[in-house]
């Protein structure tokens, strides 16, 4: 597998993780509101908040990973210094 193929595979993997993470975040927020309206005890809601925080943490890790992939791409591009410096 070439470096370009590996990068492409990693981008696809990170993108496929992003969609279920966002669905989990949204549904956890909805669940928290609904359970709160039903009068569920605070301890149970706290456990739900912990799960939501961990899912959001996974999302942040994924965002950073996407950033590293993009950084590697821009770092390798040739730059025309005459155009940059005017």
Biopython code that builds the backbone (N, CA, C, O; Angstrom):
import numpy as np
from Bio.PDB.StructureBuilder import StructureBuilder

atoms = [
    (1, "UNK", "N", (0.853, -1.172, 0.000)),
    (1, "UNK", "CA", (0.000, 0.000, 0.000)),
    (1, "UNK", "C", (0.900, 1.237, 0.000)),
    (1, "UNK", "O", (1.808, 1.359, 0.822)),
    (2, "UNK", "N", (0.633, 2.140, -0.926)),
    (2, "UNK", "CA", (1.421, 3.366, -0.994)),
    (2, "UNK", "C", (0.994, 4.332, 0.108)),
    (2, "UNK", "O", (-0.038, 4.143, 0.753)),
    (3, "UNK", "N", (1.800, 5.361, 0.309)),
    (3, "UNK", "CA", (1.480, 6.366, 1.329)),
    (3, "UNK", "C", (0.169, 7.075, 0.988)),
    (3, "UNK", "O", (-0.637, 7.363, 1.873)),
    (4, "UNK", "N", (-0.034, 7.350, -0.286)),
    (4, "UNK", "CA", (-1.265, 8.025, -0.720)),
    (4, "UNK", "C", (-2.488, 7.138, -0.462)),
    (4, "UNK", "O", (-3.520, 7.624, 0.001)),
    (5, "UNK", "N", (-2.375, 5.847, -0.758)),
    (5, "UNK", "CA", (-3.476, 4.911, -0.511)),
    (5, "UNK", "C", (-3.765, 4.776, 0.984)),
    (5, "UNK", "O", (-4.922, 4.699, 1.397)),
    (6, "UNK", "N", (-2.709, 4.749, 1.781)),
    (6, "UNK", "CA", (-2.870, 4.664, 3.232)),
    (6, "UNK", "C", (-3.582, 5.906, 3.760)),
    (6, "UNK", "O", (-4.501, 5.802, 4.573)),
    (7, "UNK", "N", (-3.159, 7.073, 3.300)),
    (7, "UNK", "CA", (-3.787, 8.323, 3.736)),
    (7, "UNK", "C", (-5.256, 8.333, 3.347)),
    (7, "UNK", "O", (-6.107, 8.730, 4.143)),
    (8, "UNK", "N", (-5.553, 7.904, 2.143)),
    (8, "UNK", "CA", (-6.941, 7.857, 1.683)),
    (8, "UNK", "C", (-7.767, 6.901, 2.539)),
    (8, "UNK", "O", (-8.899, 7.215, 2.907)),
    (9, "UNK", "N", (-7.211, 5.750, 2.854)),
    (9, "UNK", "CA", (-7.915, 4.778, 3.703)),
    (9, "UNK", "C", (-8.164, 5.337, 5.096)),
    (9, "UNK", "O", (-9.237, 5.135, 5.665)),
    (10, "UNK", "N", (-7.182, 6.036, 5.644)),
    (10, "UNK", "CA", (-7.330, 6.630, 6.972)),
    (10, "UNK", "C", (-8.378, 7.740, 6.972)),
    (10, "UNK", "O", (-9.133, 7.881, 7.934)),
    (11, "UNK", "N", (-8.428, 8.528, 5.895)),
    (11, "UNK", "CA", (-9.447, 9.578, 5.790)),
    (11, "UNK", "C", (-10.847, 8.966, 5.737)),
    (11, "UNK", "O", (-11.769, 9.464, 6.384)),
    (12, "UNK", "N", (-11.003, 7.899, 4.975)),
    (12, "UNK", "CA", (-12.301, 7.216, 4.885)),
    (12, "UNK", "C", (-12.688, 6.658, 6.247)),
    (12, "UNK", "O", (-13.837, 6.782, 6.670)),
    (13, "UNK", "N", (-11.733, 6.047, 6.932)),
    (13, "UNK", "CA", (-11.985, 5.489, 8.259)),
    (13, "UNK", "C", (-12.434, 6.582, 9.231)),
    (13, "UNK", "O", (-13.425, 6.414, 9.942)),
    (14, "UNK", "N", (-11.712, 7.691, 9.260)),
    (14, "UNK", "CA", (-12.055, 8.794, 10.167)),
    (14, "UNK", "C", (-13.428, 9.367, 9.829)),
    (14, "UNK", "O", (-14.196, 9.709, 10.728)),
    (15, "UNK", "N", (-13.739, 9.473, 8.545)),
    (15, "UNK", "CA", (-15.043, 9.996, 8.132)),
    (15, "UNK", "C", (-16.166, 9.048, 8.548)),
    (15, "UNK", "O", (-17.225, 9.491, 8.993)),
    (16, "UNK", "N", (-15.935, 7.749, 8.402)),
    (16, "UNK", "CA", (-16.963, 6.770, 8.777)),
    (16, "UNK", "C", (-17.198, 6.755, 10.284)),
    (16, "UNK", "O", (-18.293, 6.411, 10.730)),
    (17, "UNK", "N", (-16.209, 7.114, 11.061)),
    (17, "UNK", "CA", (-16.374, 7.210, 12.511)),
    (17, "UNK", "C", (-17.178, 8.456, 12.870)),
    (17, "UNK", "O", (-17.980, 8.441, 13.804)),
    (18, "UNK", "N", (-16.956, 9.537, 12.117)),
    (18, "UNK", "CA", (-17.588, 10.820, 12.427)),
    (18, "UNK", "C", (-19.107, 10.742, 12.420)),
    (18, "UNK", "O", (-19.745, 11.281, 13.324)),
    (19, "UNK", "N", (-19.697, 10.099, 11.446)),
    (19, "UNK", "CA", (-21.162, 10.056, 11.336)),
    (19, "UNK", "C", (-21.840, 9.376, 12.528)),
    (19, "UNK", "O", (-22.780, 9.949, 13.078)),
    (20, "UNK", "N", (-21.412, 8.188, 12.951)),
    (20, "UNK", "CA", (-22.055, 7.591, 14.127)),
    (20, "UNK", "C", (-21.796, 8.377, 15.411)),
    (20, "UNK", "O", (-22.633, 8.387, 16.313)),
    (21, "UNK", "N", (-20.644, 9.032, 15.494)),
    (21, "UNK", "CA", (-20.373, 9.850, 16.683)),
    (21, "UNK", "C", (-21.391, 10.976, 16.782)),
    (21, "UNK", "O", (-21.956, 11.214, 17.850)),
    (22, "UNK", "N", (-21.626, 11.668, 15.673)),
    (22, "UNK", "CA", (-22.593, 12.774, 15.688)),
    (22, "UNK", "C", (-23.998, 12.273, 16.010)),
    (22, "UNK", "O", (-24.735, 12.929, 16.747)),
    (23, "UNK", "N", (-24.369, 11.135, 15.472)),
    (23, "UNK", "CA", (-25.688, 10.565, 15.780)),
    (23, "UNK", "C", (-25.792, 10.245, 17.269)),
    (23, "UNK", "O", (-26.830, 10.487, 17.884)),
    (24, "UNK", "N", (-24.729, 9.707, 17.848)),
    (24, "UNK", "CA", (-24.740, 9.382, 19.278)),
    (24, "UNK", "C", (-24.859, 10.644, 20.123)),
    (24, "UNK", "O", (-25.617, 10.666, 21.093)),
    (25, "UNK", "N", (-24.124, 11.693, 19.771)),
    (25, "UNK", "CA", (-24.183, 12.954, 20.519)),
    (25, "UNK", "C", (-25.597, 13.521, 20.499)),
    (25, "UNK", "O", (-26.133, 13.901, 21.539)),
    (26, "UNK", "N", (-26.192, 13.575, 19.328)),
    (26, "UNK", "CA", (-27.545, 14.128, 19.192)),
    (26, "UNK", "C", (-28.547, 13.300, 19.985)),
    (26, "UNK", "O", (-29.364, 13.853, 20.722)),
    (27, "UNK", "N", (-28.491, 11.994, 19.842)),
    (27, "UNK", "CA", (-29.455, 11.130, 20.530)),
    (27, "UNK", "C", (-29.253, 11.107, 22.040)),
    (27, "UNK", "O", (-30.222, 10.973, 22.787)),
    (28, "UNK", "N", (-28.029, 11.234, 22.494)),
    (28, "UNK", "CA", (-27.789, 11.321, 23.934)),
    (28, "UNK", "C", (-28.382, 12.610, 24.504)),
    (28, "UNK", "O", (-28.937, 12.609, 25.603)),
    (29, "UNK", "N", (-28.264, 13.707, 23.755)),
    (29, "UNK", "CA", (-28.868, 14.969, 24.199)),
    (29, "UNK", "C", (-30.387, 14.852, 24.272)),
    (29, "UNK", "O", (-31.001, 15.315, 25.233)),
    (30, "UNK", "N", (-30.991, 14.237, 23.264)),
    (30, "UNK", "CA", (-32.448, 14.043, 23.253)),
    (30, "UNK", "C", (-32.865, 13.157, 24.425)),
    (30, "UNK", "O", (-33.833, 13.456, 25.124)),
    (31, "UNK", "N", (-32.137, 12.076, 24.632)),
    (31, "UNK", "CA", (-32.440, 11.156, 25.727)),
    (31, "UNK", "C", (-32.341, 11.855, 27.084)),
    (31, "UNK", "O", (-33.177, 11.641, 27.962)),
    (32, "UNK", "N", (-31.326, 12.682, 27.246)),
    (32, "UNK", "CA", (-31.152, 13.417, 28.501)),
    (32, "UNK", "C", (-32.354, 14.323, 28.774)),
    (32, "UNK", "O", (-32.856, 14.371, 29.897)),
    (33, "UNK", "N", (-32.811, 15.035, 27.754)),
    (33, "UNK", "CA", (-33.972, 15.921, 27.915)),
    (33, "UNK", "C", (-35.215, 15.105, 28.266)),
    (33, "UNK", "O", (-35.949, 15.453, 29.191)),
    (34, "UNK", "N", (-35.447, 14.023, 27.530)),
    (34, "UNK", "CA", (-36.640, 13.201, 27.775)),
    (34, "UNK", "C", (-36.621, 12.571, 29.167)),
    (34, "UNK", "O", (-37.639, 12.559, 29.858)),
    (35, "UNK", "N", (-35.475, 12.054, 29.574)),
    (35, "UNK", "CA", (-35.377, 11.445, 30.903)),
    (35, "UNK", "C", (-35.545, 12.494, 31.997)),
    (35, "UNK", "O", (-36.134, 12.223, 33.044)),
    (36, "UNK", "N", (-35.025, 13.688, 31.748)),
    (36, "UNK", "CA", (-35.193, 14.769, 32.710)),
    (36, "UNK", "C", (-36.657, 15.136, 32.899)),
    (36, "UNK", "O", (-37.100, 15.398, 34.017)),
    (37, "UNK", "N", (-37.406, 15.154, 31.796)),
    (37, "UNK", "CA", (-38.843, 15.464, 31.865)),
    (37, "UNK", "C", (-39.621, 14.369, 32.591)),
    (37, "UNK", "O", (-40.651, 14.637, 33.210)),
    (38, "UNK", "N", (-39.128, 13.141, 32.512)),
    (38, "UNK", "CA", (-39.795, 12.023, 33.187)),
    (38, "UNK", "C", (-39.456, 11.963, 34.674)),
    (38, "UNK", "O", (-40.024, 11.158, 35.413)),
    (39, "UNK", "N", (-38.546, 12.803, 35.104)),
    (39, "UNK", "CA", (-38.192, 12.829, 36.517)),
    (39, "UNK", "C", (-37.215, 11.752, 36.936)),
    (39, "UNK", "O", (-37.198, 11.339, 38.096)),
    (40, "UNK", "N", (-36.401, 11.294, 35.999)),
    (40, "UNK", "CA", (-35.397, 10.277, 36.320)),
    (40, "UNK", "C", (-34.410, 10.863, 37.331)),
    (40, "UNK", "O", (-34.080, 12.048, 37.274)),
    (41, "UNK", "N", (-33.948, 10.028, 38.245)),
    (41, "UNK", "CA", (-33.068, 10.517, 39.314)),
    (41, "UNK", "C", (-31.763, 11.096, 38.763)),
    (41, "UNK", "O", (-31.305, 10.733, 37.679)),
    (42, "UNK", "N", (-31.188, 11.999, 39.541)),
    (42, "UNK", "CA", (-29.983, 12.716, 39.115)),
    (42, "UNK", "C", (-28.786, 11.792, 38.911)),
    (42, "UNK", "O", (-27.935, 12.057, 38.063)),
    (43, "UNK", "N", (-28.718, 10.723, 39.675)),
    (43, "UNK", "CA", (-27.601, 9.787, 39.536)),
    (43, "UNK", "C", (-27.617, 9.139, 38.146)),
    (43, "UNK", "O", (-26.573, 8.994, 37.509)),
    (44, "UNK", "N", (-28.797, 8.757, 37.691)),
    (44, "UNK", "CA", (-28.927, 8.162, 36.355)),
    (44, "UNK", "C", (-28.571, 9.183, 35.283)),
    (44, "UNK", "O", (-27.873, 8.863, 34.321)),
    (45, "UNK", "N", (-29.051, 10.409, 35.449)),
    (45, "UNK", "CA", (-28.721, 11.465, 34.487)),
    (45, "UNK", "C", (-27.220, 11.746, 34.476)),
    (45, "UNK", "O", (-26.654, 12.058, 33.428)),
    (46, "UNK", "N", (-26.584, 11.636, 35.625)),
    (46, "UNK", "CA", (-25.135, 11.840, 35.706)),
    (46, "UNK", "C", (-24.401, 10.781, 34.888)),
    (46, "UNK", "O", (-23.430, 11.095, 34.200)),
    (47, "UNK", "N", (-24.856, 9.536, 34.957)),
    (47, "UNK", "CA", (-24.246, 8.471, 34.145)),
    (47, "UNK", "C", (-24.411, 8.770, 32.655)),
    (47, "UNK", "O", (-23.499, 8.532, 31.862)),
    (48, "UNK", "N", (-25.558, 9.283, 32.288)),
    (48, "UNK", "CA", (-25.806, 9.651, 30.894)),
    (48, "UNK", "C", (-24.875, 10.787, 30.467)),
    (48, "UNK", "O", (-24.365, 10.786, 29.347)),
    (49, "UNK", "N", (-24.658, 11.743, 31.348)),
    (49, "UNK", "CA", (-23.743, 12.849, 31.059)),
    (49, "UNK", "C", (-22.314, 12.349, 30.874)),
    (49, "UNK", "O", (-21.576, 12.863, 30.033)),
    (50, "UNK", "N", (-21.928, 11.352, 31.655)),
    (50, "UNK", "CA", (-20.587, 10.772, 31.513)),
    (50, "UNK", "C", (-20.434, 10.128, 30.140)),
    (50, "UNK", "O", (-19.421, 10.321, 29.468)),
    (51, "UNK", "N", (-21.436, 9.368, 29.729)),
    (51, "UNK", "CA", (-21.401, 8.734, 28.401)),
    (51, "UNK", "C", (-21.327, 9.809, 27.319)),
    (51, "UNK", "O", (-20.533, 9.696, 26.384)),
    (52, "UNK", "N", (-22.150, 10.849, 27.441)),
    (52, "UNK", "CA", (-22.153, 11.932, 26.452)),
    (52, "UNK", "C", (-20.787, 12.617, 26.393)),
    (52, "UNK", "O", (-20.300, 12.939, 25.310)),
    (53, "UNK", "N", (-20.176, 12.838, 27.544)),
    (53, "UNK", "CA", (-18.857, 13.476, 27.583)),
    (53, "UNK", "C", (-17.804, 12.608, 26.902)),
    (53, "UNK", "O", (-16.934, 13.124, 26.200)),
    (54, "UNK", "N", (-17.876, 11.311, 27.101)),
    (54, "UNK", "CA", (-16.908, 10.405, 26.476)),
    (54, "UNK", "C", (-17.096, 10.346, 24.959)),
    (54, "UNK", "O", (-16.119, 10.285, 24.213)),
    (55, "UNK", "N", (-18.336, 10.363, 24.510)),
    (55, "UNK", "CA", (-18.599, 10.375, 23.065)),
    (55, "UNK", "C", (-18.073, 11.676, 22.464)),
    (55, "UNK", "O", (-17.481, 11.671, 21.385)),
    (56, "UNK", "N", (-18.289, 12.779, 23.158)),
    (56, "UNK", "CA", (-17.769, 14.067, 22.672)),
    (56, "UNK", "C", (-16.243, 14.061, 22.656)),
    (56, "UNK", "O", (-15.630, 14.655, 21.769)),
    (57, "UNK", "N", (-15.634, 13.400, 23.621)),
    (57, "UNK", "CA", (-14.167, 13.297, 23.653)),
    (57, "UNK", "C", (-13.661, 12.500, 22.450)),
    (57, "UNK", "O", (-12.658, 12.863, 21.837)),
    (58, "UNK", "N", (-14.353, 11.422, 22.121)),
    (58, "UNK", "CA", (-13.998, 10.642, 20.929)),
    (58, "UNK", "C", (-14.112, 11.523, 19.689)),
    (58, "UNK", "O", (-13.270, 11.455, 18.793)),
    (59, "UNK", "N", (-15.150, 12.345, 19.642)),
    (59, "UNK", "CA", (-15.341, 13.250, 18.514)),
    (59, "UNK", "C", (-14.178, 14.240, 18.403)),
    (59, "UNK", "O", (-13.709, 14.518, 17.299)),
    (60, "UNK", "N", (-13.714, 14.768, 19.524)),
    (60, "UNK", "CA", (-12.584, 15.705, 19.510)),
    (60, "UNK", "C", (-11.308, 15.016, 19.030)),
    (60, "UNK", "O", (-10.527, 15.604, 18.282)),
    (61, "UNK", "N", (-11.100, 13.792, 19.452)),
    (61, "UNK", "CA", (-9.935, 13.029, 18.986)),
    (61, "UNK", "C", (-10.014, 12.846, 17.476)),
    (61, "UNK", "O", (-9.012, 12.992, 16.776)),
    (62, "UNK", "N", (-11.192, 12.529, 16.981)),
    (62, "UNK", "CA", (-11.385, 12.343, 15.546)),
    (62, "UNK", "C", (-11.128, 13.652, 14.791)),
    (62, "UNK", "O", (-10.512, 13.638, 13.725)),
    (63, "UNK", "N", (-11.595, 14.779, 15.336)),
    (63, "UNK", "CA", (-11.357, 16.084, 14.701)),
    (63, "UNK", "C", (-9.860, 16.384, 14.627)),
    (63, "UNK", "O", (-9.367, 16.856, 13.603)),
    (64, "UNK", "N", (-9.143, 16.109, 15.715)),
    (64, "UNK", "CA", (-7.696, 16.338, 15.722)),
    (64, "UNK", "C", (-7.018, 15.453, 14.686)),
    (64, "UNK", "O", (-6.083, 15.878, 14.007)),
    (65, "UNK", "N", (-7.497, 14.222, 14.572)),
    (65, "UNK", "CA", (-6.939, 13.289, 13.603)),
    (65, "UNK", "C", (-7.120, 13.828, 12.190)),
    (65, "UNK", "O", (-6.192, 13.786, 11.382)),
    (66, "UNK", "N", (-8.327, 14.341, 11.888)),
    (66, "UNK", "CA", (-8.572, 14.962, 10.590)),
    (66, "UNK", "C", (-7.622, 16.135, 10.381)),
    (66, "UNK", "O", (-7.115, 16.341, 9.279)),
    (67, "UNK", "N", (-7.385, 16.899, 11.439)),
    (67, "UNK", "CA", (-6.463, 18.033, 11.357)),
    (67, "UNK", "C", (-5.051, 17.592, 11.016)),
    (67, "UNK", "O", (-4.374, 18.232, 10.212)),
    (68, "UNK", "N", (-4.606, 16.507, 11.620)),
    (68, "UNK", "CA", (-3.271, 15.990, 11.321)),
    (68, "UNK", "C", (-3.172, 15.518, 9.875)),
    (68, "UNK", "O", (-2.148, 15.723, 9.223)),
    (69, "UNK", "N", (-4.220, 14.893, 9.378)),
    (69, "UNK", "CA", (-4.212, 14.455, 7.981)),
    (69, "UNK", "C", (-4.111, 15.654, 7.052)),
    (69, "UNK", "O", (-3.355, 15.628, 6.081)),
    (70, "UNK", "N", (-4.871, 16.707, 7.345)),
    (70, "UNK", "CA", (-4.846, 17.914, 6.517)),
    (70, "UNK", "C", (-3.498, 18.617, 6.635)),
    (70, "UNK", "O", (-2.977, 19.127, 5.643)),
    (71, "UNK", "N", (-2.931, 18.647, 7.834)),
    (71, "UNK", "CA", (-1.642, 19.289, 8.053)),
    (71, "UNK", "C", (-0.557, 18.616, 7.225)),
    (71, "UNK", "O", (0.272, 19.287, 6.610)),
    (72, "UNK", "N", (-0.565, 17.305, 7.212)),
    (72, "UNK", "CA", (0.420, 16.579, 6.424)),
    (72, "UNK", "C", (0.310, 16.897, 4.948)),
    (72, "UNK", "O", (1.317, 16.947, 4.241)),
    (73, "UNK", "N", (-0.904, 17.112, 4.482)),
    (73, "UNK", "CA", (-1.124, 17.432, 3.070)),
    (73, "UNK", "C", (-0.578, 18.811, 2.740)),
    (73, "UNK", "O", (0.114, 18.967, 1.733)),
    (74, "UNK", "N", (-0.866, 19.807, 3.551)),
    (74, "UNK", "CA", (-0.411, 21.164, 3.250)),
    (74, "UNK", "C", (1.090, 21.294, 3.446)),
    (74, "UNK", "O", (1.736, 22.089, 2.761)),
    (75, "UNK", "N", (1.645, 20.541, 4.353)),
    (75, "UNK", "CA", (3.080, 20.627, 4.601)),
    (75, "UNK", "C", (3.881, 20.122, 3.409)),
    (75, "UNK", "O", (5.042, 20.502, 3.252)),
    (76, "UNK", "N", (3.311, 19.297, 2.588)),
    (76, "UNK", "CA", (4.032, 18.707, 1.463)),
    (76, "UNK", "C", (3.866, 19.487, 0.164)),
    (76, "UNK", "O", (4.552, 19.196, -0.816)),
    (77, "UNK", "N", (2.976, 20.468, 0.134)),
    (77, "UNK", "CA", (2.759, 21.215, -1.101)),
    (77, "UNK", "C", (3.907, 22.188, -1.339)),
    (77, "UNK", "O", (4.419, 22.810, -0.408)),
    (78, "UNK", "N", (4.299, 22.306, -2.597)),
    (78, "UNK", "CA", (5.330, 23.272, -2.957)),
    (78, "UNK", "C", (4.724, 24.665, -2.910)),
    (78, "UNK", "O", (3.558, 24.862, -3.250)),
    (79, "UNK", "N", (5.528, 25.624, -2.487)),
    (79, "UNK", "CA", (5.094, 27.009, -2.395)),
    (79, "UNK", "C", (5.965, 27.863, -3.308)),
    (79, "UNK", "O", (7.168, 27.633, -3.436)),
    (80, "UNK", "N", (5.343, 28.844, -3.934)),
    (80, "UNK", "CA", (6.070, 29.800, -4.752)),
    (80, "UNK", "C", (6.342, 31.019, -3.884)),
    (80, "UNK", "O", (5.441, 31.818, -3.628)),
    (81, "UNK", "N", (7.583, 31.162, -3.432)),
    (81, "UNK", "CA", (7.926, 32.247, -2.517)),
    (81, "UNK", "C", (7.750, 33.620, -3.156)),
    (81, "UNK", "O", (7.428, 34.581, -2.458)),
    (82, "UNK", "N", (7.952, 33.731, -4.449)),
    (82, "UNK", "CA", (7.766, 35.028, -5.116)),
    (82, "UNK", "C", (6.322, 35.487, -4.991)),
    (82, "UNK", "O", (6.061, 36.670, -4.770)),
    (83, "UNK", "N", (5.379, 34.556, -5.130)),
    (83, "UNK", "CA", (3.964, 34.904, -4.991)),
    (83, "UNK", "C", (3.620, 35.238, -3.545)),
    (83, "UNK", "O", (2.834, 36.149, -3.284)),
    (84, "UNK", "N", (4.196, 34.516, -2.625)),
    (84, "UNK", "CA", (3.905, 34.738, -1.210)),
    (84, "UNK", "C", (4.459, 36.080, -0.743)),
    (84, "UNK", "O", (3.784, 36.822, -0.029)),
    (85, "UNK", "N", (5.695, 36.391, -1.148)),
    (85, "UNK", "CA", (6.355, 37.613, -0.693)),
    (85, "UNK", "C", (6.002, 38.834, -1.535)),
    (85, "UNK", "O", (6.320, 39.963, -1.162)),
    (86, "UNK", "N", (5.352, 38.608, -2.660)),
    (86, "UNK", "CA", (4.898, 39.725, -3.502)),
    (86, "UNK", "C", (5.963, 40.157, -4.393)),
    (86, "UNK", "O", (5.773, 41.086, -5.179)),
]
sb = StructureBuilder()
sb.init_structure("model")
sb.init_model(0)
sb.init_chain("A")
sb.init_seg("    ")
for serial, (resi, resn, name, xyz) in enumerate(atoms, 1):
    if name == "N":
        sb.init_residue(resn, " ", resi, " ")
    sb.init_atom(name, np.array(xyz, "f"), 0.0, 1.0, " ", f" {name:<3s}", serial, name[0])
structure = sb.get_structure()
